[in-house]
């Protein structure tokens, strides 16, 4: 299993997107994403169940790993470019967000989560972190959290070997 990585955010924006371009922009007072990259499975190659004498062991990757993680957001405001849904509706594809299209093929619903890390002084986007196939597995939503702002905690599985990291805006 890979080491956990924590992406703490300040002055940042989060974009939730489906596969048809529907999106929700979250402006955060504070937040963090923590994720782990799990190693893929490996099998040792043997001849008739035995290692080959005098040779290094031969190991072959047989399955990709995947990314698991969690997030905690204190949402200052949010706006949708395509519908009037709340962050909780978008993450769960419920209510007004029931028509969203999964970024995965098959029956499971997944979204794209884009985190944009900005320079606190200039606002210039320094890095974009993208979880392209994130399926929310747990959501705790308090729309009347701290100071009347939405407080969200969630867990997710991302069906790719690692998130995409882009220097600058994407």
C-alpha positions in Angstrom: 0.0 0.0 0.0 1.3 3.5 -0.8 1.9 6.2 1.6 -0.9 8.5 2.4 -0.7 12.0 1.0 -2.5 15.0 2.4 -3.5 17.9 0.2 -4.4 20.8 2.5 -6.1 23.7 0.8 -6.0 27.4 1.3 -7.6 30.0 -0.9 -8.7 27.1 -3.2 -11.5 26.0 -5.4 -13.0 22.6 -5.9 -14.8 21.6 -9.0 -17.2 18.6 -9.1 -17.9 17.4 -12.6 -19.9 14.7 -14.3 -19.1 13.2 -17.7 -21.3 15.6 -19.7 -19.8 18.9 -18.5 -22.2 19.5 -15.6 -20.2 21.1 -12.8 -20.4 22.6 -9.4 -17.8 25.1 -8.2 -17.1 25.1 -4.4 -15.3 28.0 -2.7 -13.8 26.8 0.5 -13.0 28.6 3.8 -10.9 25.6 4.6 -10.6 22.0 3.6 -8.3 19.0 2.9 -8.2 15.9 0.8 -6.2 12.9 2.1 -5.5 10.0 -0.2 -3.5 6.8 -0.4 -2.2 5.1 -3.5 -2.5 1.4 -3.1 0.1 -0.8 -4.8 -1.1 -3.3 -7.4 -1.0 -7.0 -6.8 2.2 -8.9 -7.8 2.6 -12.6 -8.5 5.9 -14.5 -8.5 6.7 -16.6 -11.6 7.9 -20.1 -10.8 8.6 -23.2 -12.8 6.4 -26.1 -11.5 5.8 -24.2 -8.3 9.5 -23.7 -7.6 11.9 -20.8 -7.9 14.6 -21.2 -10.5 17.9 -21.9 -8.7 20.6 -19.3 -9.2 18.3 -16.6 -10.5 16.7 -13.6 -9.0 13.0 -14.1 -8.2 10.7 -13.0 -11.1 7.7 -10.9 -10.0 5.0 -9.7 -12.4 2.4 -7.1 -11.7 -1.0 -8.7 -12.2 -3.4 -6.0 -11.1 -3.4 -2.2 -10.9 -3.8 -0.5 -7.5 -6.3 2.2 -6.9 -6.7 5.4 -4.9 -8.7 5.7 -1.8 -9.2 8.9 0.2 -11.3 11.3 2.2 -12.1 15.0 2.2 -13.3 17.6 4.6 -14.6 20.9 3.3 -16.0 24.0 5.0 -17.9 25.4 2.0 -18.1 29.2 1.9 -20.2 29.2 -1.2 -21.0 27.2 -4.3 -22.4 27.7 -7.7 -23.5 25.4 -10.5 -22.8 26.1 -14.1 -25.7 23.8 -15.3 -28.2 23.2 -12.5 -29.4 24.4 -9.1 -28.1 21.4 -7.1 -26.4 21.4 -3.7 -23.0 19.8 -3.2 -24.6 16.8 -1.4 -27.1 16.3 -4.3 -24.2 16.4 -6.8 -22.0 13.9 -4.8 -24.9 11.5 -4.5 -26.7 12.1 -7.8 -29.9 12.7 -6.0 -32.7 15.2 -6.2 -32.1 17.9 -8.8 -28.8 16.2 -9.7 -30.4 12.9 -10.6 -29.7 13.4 -14.3 -25.9 13.6 -13.9 -23.8 11.1 -15.9 -21.1 9.0 -14.3 -17.5 9.3 -15.3 -17.4 5.5 -15.1 -18.9 3.0 -17.6 -21.3 0.6 -16.0 -23.9 1.2 -13.3 -21.8 2.8 -10.5 -21.9 6.6 -10.2 -18.6 8.4 -10.1 -17.6 12.1 -10.6 -14.5 14.0 -11.4 -13.1 16.0 -8.4 -10.7 18.8 -9.4 -8.7 20.7 -6.7 -7.1 23.9 -7.7 -4.3 25.1 -5.4 -3.8 28.8 -5.7 -1.1 31.2 -4.6 -2.6 33.1 -1.6 -1.1 36.4 -2.7 -1.8 36.4 -6.5 -4.6 33.9 -6.8 -2.7 32.2 -9.7 -3.4 28.5 -9.9 -0.2 26.6 -9.1 -1.4 23.1 -9.3 -4.5 21.1 -10.2 -5.1 17.7 -8.7 -7.7 15.5 -10.5 -9.5 12.4 -9.3 -11.2 11.4 -12.5 -13.4 8.4 -11.4 -14.2 9.2 -7.8 -17.1 7.2 -6.3 -18.3 8.6 -3.0 -18.6 5.8 -0.5 -19.6 7.9 2.6 -21.0 11.4 3.0 -21.6 13.4 6.2 -23.2 16.7 5.3 -24.2 19.5 7.7 -25.7 22.4 5.6 -25.9 24.5 8.8 -22.3 23.8 10.0 -19.9 26.4 11.3 -21.2 29.9 11.0 -24.1 28.7 8.8 -21.6 27.3 6.2 -21.9 23.8 4.8 -19.6 21.3 6.5 -18.9 18.2 4.4 -16.9 15.1 5.2 -16.7 12.3 2.7 -14.8 9.2 1.7 -14.1 8.0 -1.9 -12.6 5.4 -4.1 -10.9 6.6 -7.3 -10.8 3.9 -10.0 -7.4 4.8 -11.4 -3.8 4.0 -10.3 -3.1 7.5 -9.2 -4.6 11.0 -9.5 -3.6 13.3 -12.2 -1.4 16.2 -11.1 -1.0 19.2 -13.4 1.3 22.1 -12.8 -0.9 25.2 -13.3 -4.6 25.4 -14.2 -6.5 22.6 -16.0 
